[in-house]
Amino acid sequence: MLVSPTAVKAELVQPNFTQGSMNSTTTTTVDIEETITTTTYGAALSKWSGDNITHTSASSGGIVDEDSIFTLTTPGSDFSLEVVTRAASQIIELIEVDRTISQESTTVSLSVFSQ
């Protein structure tokens, strides 16, 4: 048997395209749930207001003392009296806000390539 050398050749491969492009779209959605609570506390309060009323207190301690006396300035006439007392640290206002914040963003990319 006779063996003869053979030549091996490589062929150049050309791609089938000369240019192209690619689109990409990314959408991101974010939902934030938020709760805000605002609490207002009051100081101790003792006050009165009225018409045709006089207040006296021997100890001058105010309207919450045991010796506090309200009398009519002009007996027999119309009168009004409002007394407000509140202990310290009582909640006088409470605000609660619940909300959802939604945000959506879209990114579009275009890639162009050529040979």
N, CA and C atoms as an extended XYZ file, in Angstrom:
345
Properties=species:S:1:pos:R:3:atomname:S:1:resname:S:1:resid:I:1 pbc="F F F"
N         0.813       -1.148        0.000 N   MET     1
C         0.000        0.000        0.000 CA  MET     1
C         0.875        1.236        0.000 C   MET     1
N         0.413        2.117       -0.742 N   LEU     2
C         1.156        3.354       -0.942 CA  LEU     2
C         0.501        4.495       -0.161 C   LEU     2
N         1.268        5.244        0.544 N   VAL     3
C         0.726        6.369        1.315 CA  VAL     3
C         1.250        7.648        0.690 C   VAL     3
N         0.314        8.486        0.380 N   SER     4
C         0.745        9.756       -0.202 CA  SER     4
C         0.236       10.890        0.679 C   SER     4
N         1.014       11.932        0.871 N   PRO     5
C         0.590       13.039        1.712 CA  PRO     5
C        -0.568       13.812        1.058 C   PRO     5
N        -1.527       14.237        1.898 N   THR     6
C        -2.651       15.056        1.419 CA  THR     6
C        -2.552       16.433        2.058 C   THR     6
N        -2.932       17.408        1.296 N   ALA     7
C        -2.895       18.779        1.792 CA  ALA     7
C        -4.246       19.110        2.442 C   ALA     7
N        -4.177       19.781        3.571 N   VAL     8
C        -5.393       20.190        4.271 CA  VAL     8
C        -5.496       21.698        4.153 C   VAL     8
N        -6.685       22.173        3.773 N   LYS     9
C        -6.911       23.617        3.621 CA  LYS     9
C        -8.065       24.045        4.528 C   LYS     9
N        -7.965       25.239        5.089 N   ALA    10
C        -9.055       25.807        5.879 CA  ALA    10
C        -9.780       26.824        5.013 C   ALA    10
N       -11.107       26.793        5.122 N   GLU    11
C       -11.877       27.751        4.346 CA  GLU    11
C       -12.260       28.922        5.240 C   GLU    11
N       -12.263       30.090        4.666 N   LEU    12
C       -12.659       31.299        5.381 CA  LEU    12
C       -14.181       31.333        5.428 C   LEU    12
N       -14.739       31.496        6.624 N   VAL    13
C       -16.192       31.532        6.779 CA  VAL    13
C       -16.610       32.985        6.948 C   VAL    13
N       -17.517       33.401        6.129 N   GLN    14
C       -18.054       34.761        6.195 CA  GLN    14
C       -19.432       34.696        6.870 C   GLN    14
N       -19.723       35.610        7.820 N   PRO    15
C       -21.068       35.620        8.409 CA  PRO    15
C       -22.098       35.989        7.345 C   PRO    15
N       -23.326       35.606        7.604 N   ASN    16
C       -24.406       35.861        6.654 CA  ASN    16
C       -25.029       37.234        6.811 C   ASN    16
N       -24.600       38.008        7.782 N   PHE    17
C       -25.178       39.337        7.966 CA  PHE    17
C       -24.083       40.378        7.872 C   PHE    17
N       -24.523       41.609        7.581 N   THR    18
C       -23.568       42.709        7.519 CA  THR    18
C       -23.855       43.744        8.593 C   THR    18
N       -25.094       43.782        9.050 N   GLN    19
C       -25.444       44.697       10.135 CA  GLN    19
C       -26.689       44.173       10.836 C   GLN    19
N       -26.958       44.735       12.028 N   GLY    20
C       -28.141       44.308       12.767 CA  GLY    20
C       -28.367       45.203       13.966 C   GLY    20
N       -29.441       44.944       14.638 N   SER    21
C       -29.758       45.726       15.834 CA  SER    21
C       -30.538       44.846       16.803 C   SER    21
N       -30.551       45.275       18.059 N   MET    22
C       -31.259       44.543       19.090 CA  MET    22
C       -31.953       45.556       20.003 C   MET    22
N       -33.227       45.337       20.278 N   ASN    23
C       -33.999       46.180       21.192 CA  ASN    23
C       -34.188       45.439       22.511 C   ASN    23
N       -34.113       46.184       23.613 N   SER    24
C       -34.358       45.606       24.929 CA  SER    24
C       -35.193       46.597       25.731 C   SER    24
N       -36.279       46.109       26.326 N   THR    25
C       -37.138       46.954       27.158 CA  THR    25
C       -37.238       46.317       28.543 C   THR    25
N       -36.929       47.108       29.581 N   THR    26
C       -37.019       46.646       30.966 CA  THR    26
C       -37.984       47.549       31.716 C   THR    26
N       -38.981       46.948       32.356 N   THR    27
C       -39.940       47.710       33.146 CA  THR    27
C       -39.821       47.279       34.606 C   THR    27
N       -39.676       48.267       35.501 N   THR    28
C       -39.544       48.006       36.926 CA  THR    28
C       -40.696       48.693       37.659 C   THR    28
N       -41.360       47.960       38.538 N   THR    29
C       -42.461       48.514       39.328 CA  THR    29
C       -42.106       48.406       40.802 C   THR    29
N       -42.285       49.516       41.534 N   VAL    30
C       -42.009       49.554       42.978 CA  VAL    30
C       -43.278       50.029       43.681 C   VAL    30
N       -43.734       49.275       44.678 N   ASP    31
C       -44.868       49.672       45.511 CA  ASP    31
C       -44.372       49.848       46.940 C   ASP    31
N       -44.594       51.039       47.497 N   ILE    32
C       -44.180       51.344       48.864 CA  ILE    32
C       -45.443       51.563       49.681 C   ILE    32
N       -45.637       50.758       50.721 N   GLU    33
C       -46.755       50.947       51.631 CA  GLU    33
C       -46.234       51.673       52.863 C   GLU    33
N       -46.890       52.770       53.190 N   GLU    34
C       -46.386       53.657       54.240 CA  GLU    34
C       -47.499       53.974       55.230 C   GLU    34
N       -47.166       53.953       56.506 N   THR    35
C       -48.095       54.356       57.554 CA  THR    35
C       -47.424       55.448       58.383 C   THR    35
N       -48.112       56.582       58.505 N   ILE    36
C       -47.600       57.707       59.288 CA  ILE    36
C       -48.581       57.955       60.430 C   ILE    36
N       -48.081       57.935       61.651 N   THR    37
C       -48.919       58.198       62.822 CA  THR    37
C       -48.358       59.407       63.559 C   THR    37
N       -49.216       60.391       63.766 N   THR    38
C       -48.836       61.591       64.504 CA  THR    38
C       -49.720       61.676       65.745 C   THR    38
N       -49.096       61.713       66.914 N   THR    39
C       -49.831       61.790       68.174 CA  THR    39
C       -49.441       63.075       68.889 C   THR    39
N       -50.442       63.842       69.282 N   THR    40
C       -50.212       65.082       70.018 CA  THR    40
C       -50.714       64.897       71.444 C   THR    40
N       -49.821       65.128       72.393 N   TYR    41
C       -50.160       65.000       73.805 CA  TYR    41
C       -50.331       66.399       74.394 C   TYR    41
N       -51.279       66.531       75.283 N   GLY    42
C       -51.536       67.832       75.889 CA  GLY    42
C       -50.937       67.952       77.276 C   GLY    42
N       -50.719       69.173       77.659 N   ALA    43
C       -50.255       69.461       79.020 CA  ALA    43
C       -51.469       69.485       79.942 C   ALA    43
N       -51.203       69.501       81.223 N   ALA    44
C       -52.298       69.617       82.187 CA  ALA    44
C       -53.011       70.942       81.948 C   ALA    44
N       -54.335       70.906       82.044 N   LEU    45
C       -55.119       72.095       81.738 CA  LEU    45
C       -56.270       72.203       82.727 C   LEU    45
N       -56.430       73.390       83.285 N   SER    46
C       -57.569       73.705       84.144 CA  SER    46
C       -57.967       75.136       83.833 C   SER    46
N       -59.120       75.293       83.199 N   LYS    47
C       -59.554       76.653       82.866 CA  LYS    47
C       -61.067       76.730       82.929 C   LYS    47
N       -61.544       77.935       83.049 N   TRP    48
C       -62.972       78.158       83.028 CA  TRP    48
C       -63.276       79.435       82.267 C   TRP    48
N       -64.454       79.487       81.749 N   SER    49
C       -64.919       80.718       81.109 CA  SER    49
C       -66.426       80.774       81.303 C   SER    49
N       -66.956       81.973       81.286 N   GLY    50
C       -68.393       82.108       81.460 CA  GLY    50
C       -68.816       83.564       81.507 C   GLY    50
N       -70.119       83.743       81.521 N   ASP    51
C       -70.717       85.071       81.636 CA  ASP    51
C       -71.523       85.126       82.938 C   ASP    51
N       -71.381       86.237       83.624 N   ASN    52
C       -72.083       86.474       84.881 CA  ASN    52
C       -71.663       85.472       85.959 C   ASN    52
N       -70.388       85.081       85.962 N   ILE    53
C       -69.849       84.117       86.918 CA  ILE    53
C       -68.587       84.701       87.545 C   ILE    53
N       -68.421       84.469       88.848 N   THR    54
C       -67.217       84.859       89.562 CA  THR    54
C       -66.636       83.609       90.225 C   THR    54
N       -65.320       83.495       90.142 N   HIS    55
C       -64.650       82.343       90.756 CA  HIS    55
C       -63.806       82.835       91.921 C   HIS    55
N       -63.884       82.109       93.057 N   THR    56
C       -63.035       82.415       94.206 CA  THR    56
C       -62.448       81.112       94.754 C   THR    56
N       -61.267       81.253       95.341 N   SER    57
C       -60.604       80.120       95.968 CA  SER    57
C       -59.723       80.685       97.080 C   SER    57
N       -59.941       80.244       98.293 N   ALA    58
C       -59.174       80.762       99.430 CA  ALA    58
C       -57.699       80.396       99.294 C   ALA    58
N       -57.406       79.252       98.720 N   SER    59
C       -56.010       78.837       98.596 CA  SER    59
C       -55.372       79.375       97.314 C   SER    59
N       -56.155       80.000       96.474 N   SER    60
C       -55.697       80.522       95.181 CA  SER    60
C       -55.027       79.428       94.341 C   SER    60
N       -55.513       78.217       94.537 N   GLY    61
C       -54.930       77.084       93.827 CA  GLY    61
C       -55.562       76.816       92.483 C   GLY    61
N       -56.632       77.481       92.171 N   GLY    62
C       -57.261       77.268       90.874 CA  GLY    62
C       -58.581       76.543       90.996 C   GLY    62
N       -59.175       76.257       89.884 N   ILE    63
C       -60.541       75.728       89.873 CA  ILE    63
C       -60.627       74.259       90.284 C   ILE    63
N       -59.518       73.550       90.342 N   VAL    64
C       -59.578       72.136       90.719 CA  VAL    64
C       -59.430       71.929       92.222 C   VAL    64
N       -59.123       72.973       92.973 N   ASP    65
C       -59.000       72.840       94.421 CA  ASP    65
C       -60.385       72.653       95.055 C   ASP    65
N       -60.391       72.010       96.230 N   GLU    66
C       -61.648       71.730       96.921 CA  GLU    66
C       -62.365       73.001       97.374 C   GLU    66
N       -61.617       74.072       97.581 N   ASP    67
C       -62.262       75.308       98.056 CA  ASP    67
C       -62.649       76.237       96.900 C   ASP    67
N       -62.651       75.717       95.687 N   SER    68
C       -63.021       76.508       94.510 CA  SER    68
C       -64.538       76.726       94.516 C   SER    68
N       -64.956       78.012       94.368 N   ILE    69
C       -66.381       78.362       94.409 CA  ILE    69
C       -66.714       79.242       93.207 C   ILE    69
N       -67.786       78.862       92.508 N   PHE    70
C       -68.315       79.669       91.406 CA  PHE    70
C       -69.626       80.273       91.887 C   PHE    70
N       -69.758       81.596       91.751 N   THR    71
C       -70.989       82.280       92.175 CA  THR    71
C       -71.468       83.178       91.056 C   THR    71
N       -72.764       83.467       91.079 N   LEU    72
C       -73.337       84.394       90.100 CA  LEU    72
C       -72.934       85.817       90.462 C   LEU    72
N       -72.487       86.539       89.466 N   THR    73
C       -72.123       87.933       89.702 CA  THR    73
C       -73.385       88.757       89.949 C   THR    73
N       -74.391       88.562       89.131 N   THR    74
C       -75.684       89.231       89.299 CA  THR    74
C       -76.745       88.153       89.456 C   THR    74
N       -77.150       87.862       90.684 N   PRO    75
C       -78.136       86.803       90.894 CA  PRO    75
C       -79.427       87.075       90.112 C   PRO    75
N       -79.981       86.012       89.535 N   GLY    76
C       -81.225       86.133       88.783 CA  GLY    76
C       -81.015       86.408       87.305 C   GLY    76
N       -79.801       86.809       86.910 N   SER    77
C       -79.535       87.080       85.489 CA  SER    77
C       -79.058       85.801       84.800 C   SER    77
N       -79.130       85.804       83.478 N   ASP    78
C       -78.626       84.667       82.702 CA  ASP    78
C       -77.135       84.489       82.940 C   ASP    78
N       -76.695       83.244       82.865 N   PHE    79
C       -75.265       82.974       83.038 CA  PHE    79
C       -74.864       81.782       82.170 C   PHE    79
N       -73.578       81.669       81.950 N   SER    80
C       -73.014       80.481       81.282 CA  SER    80
C       -71.697       80.173       81.968 C   SER    80
N       -71.364       78.866       82.007 N   LEU    81
C       -70.128       78.445       82.648 CA  LEU    81
C       -69.589       77.236       81.902 C   LEU    81
N       -68.317       77.308       81.561 N   GLU    82
C       -67.627       76.170       80.934 CA  GLU    82
C       -66.350       75.921       81.719 C   GLU    82
N       -66.191       74.689       82.194 N   VAL    83
C       -65.017       74.288       82.949 CA  VAL    83
C       -64.329       73.164       82.172 C   VAL    83
N       -63.029       73.350       81.919 N   VAL    84
C       -62.256       72.341       81.185 CA  VAL    84
C       -61.073       71.928       82.051 C   VAL    84
N       -60.971       70.623       82.316 N   THR    85
C       -59.802       70.097       83.024 CA  THR    85
C       -59.281       68.895       82.237 C   THR    85
N       -57.964       68.789       82.198 N   ARG    86
C       -57.331       67.690       81.474 CA  ARG    86
C       -56.034       67.342       82.187 C   ARG    86
N       -55.819       66.054       82.389 N   ALA    87
C       -54.567       65.599       82.999 CA  ALA    87
C       -53.434       65.713       81.981 C   ALA    87
N       -52.220       65.825       82.473 N   ALA    88
C       -51.064       65.888       81.578 CA  ALA    88
C       -50.911       64.562       80.835 C   ALA    88
N       -50.353       64.631       79.651 N   SER    89
C       -50.026       63.483       78.799 CA  SER    89
C       -51.230       62.787       78.192 C   SER    89
N       -52.396       63.399       78.213 N   GLN    90
C       -53.533       62.820       77.514 CA  GLN    90
C       -53.389       63.091       76.026 C   GLN    90
N       -53.843       62.149       75.227 N   ILE    91
C       -53.814       62.333       73.773 CA  ILE    91
C       -54.940       63.289       73.402 C   ILE    91
N       -54.571       64.398       72.750 N   ILE    92
C       -55.593       65.344       72.327 CA  ILE    92
C       -55.818       65.307       70.815 C   ILE    92
N       -54.877       64.686       70.084 N   GLU    93
C       -55.063       64.544       68.640 CA  GLU    93
C       -54.266       63.338       68.158 C   GLU    93
N       -54.904       62.528       67.320 N   LEU    94
C       -54.255       61.354       66.736 CA  LEU    94
C       -54.567       61.342       65.245 C   LEU    94
N       -53.521       61.410       64.424 N   ILE    95
C       -53.687       61.406       62.972 CA  ILE    95
C       -52.958       60.193       62.422 C   ILE    95
N       -53.675       59.378       61.667 N   GLU    96
C       -53.066       58.212       61.029 CA  GLU    96
C       -53.273       58.320       59.526 C   GLU    96
N       -52.190       58.187       58.787 N   VAL    97
C       -52.233       58.247       57.328 CA  VAL    97
C       -51.662       56.947       56.788 C   VAL    97
N       -52.472       56.217       56.033 N   ASP    98
C       -52.015       55.009       55.340 CA  ASP    98
C       -52.042       55.318       53.855 C   ASP    98
N       -50.915       55.061       53.180 N   ARG    99
C       -50.886       55.324       51.745 CA  ARG    99
C       -49.937       54.353       51.053 C   ARG    99
N       -50.204       54.163       49.780 N   THR   100
C       -49.362       53.331       48.935 CA  THR   100
C       -48.826       54.202       47.809 C   THR   100
N       -47.514       54.165       47.642 N   ILE   101
C       -46.859       54.929       46.579 CA  ILE   101
C       -46.400       53.925       45.525 C   ILE   101
N       -46.889       54.069       44.309 N   SER   102
C       -46.503       53.180       43.212 CA  SER   102
C       -45.652       53.959       42.217 C   SER   102
N       -44.554       53.332       41.802 N   GLN   103
C       -43.664       53.972       40.842 CA  GLN   103
C       -43.289       52.933       39.799 C   GLN   103
N       -43.389       53.321       38.542 N   GLU   104
C       -43.021       52.428       37.457 CA  GLU   104
C       -42.024       53.141       36.554 C   GLU   104
N       -40.948       52.455       36.194 N   SER   105
C       -39.958       53.046       35.288 CA  SER   105
C       -39.672       52.051       34.169 C   SER   105
N       -39.470       52.589       32.980 N   THR   106
C       -39.198       51.767       31.800 CA  THR   106
C       -37.906       52.248       31.164 C   THR   106
N       -37.025       51.295       30.849 N   THR   107
C       -35.763       51.598       30.173 CA  THR   107
C       -35.758       50.870       28.832 C   THR   107
N       -35.528       51.618       27.768 N   VAL   108
C       -35.473       51.041       26.433 CA  VAL   108
C       -34.044       51.197       25.923 C   VAL   108
N       -33.440       50.081       25.475 N   SER   109
C       -32.068       50.112       24.951 CA  SER   109
C       -32.088       49.631       23.505 C   SER   109
N       -31.261       50.254       22.680 N   LEU   110
C       -31.102       49.861       21.291 CA  LEU   110
C       -29.613       49.658       21.041 C   LEU   110
N       -29.260       48.476       20.589 N   SER   111
C       -27.871       48.186       20.229 CA  SER   111
C       -27.807       47.983       18.722 C   SER   111
N       -26.875       48.673       18.068 N   VAL   112
C       -26.683       48.556       16.621 CA  VAL   112
C       -25.284       48.020       16.390 C   VAL   112
N       -25.167       47.019       15.539 N   PHE   113
C       -23.864       46.468       15.247 CA  PHE   113
C       -23.743       46.249       13.735 C   PHE   113
N       -22.515       46.281       13.264 N   SER   114
C       -22.249       46.030       11.839 CA  SER   114
C       -20.887       45.364       11.709 C   SER   114
N       -20.714       44.782       10.572 N   GLN   115
C       -19.477       44.054       10.313 CA  GLN   115
C       -18.560       44.891        9.461 C   GLN   115
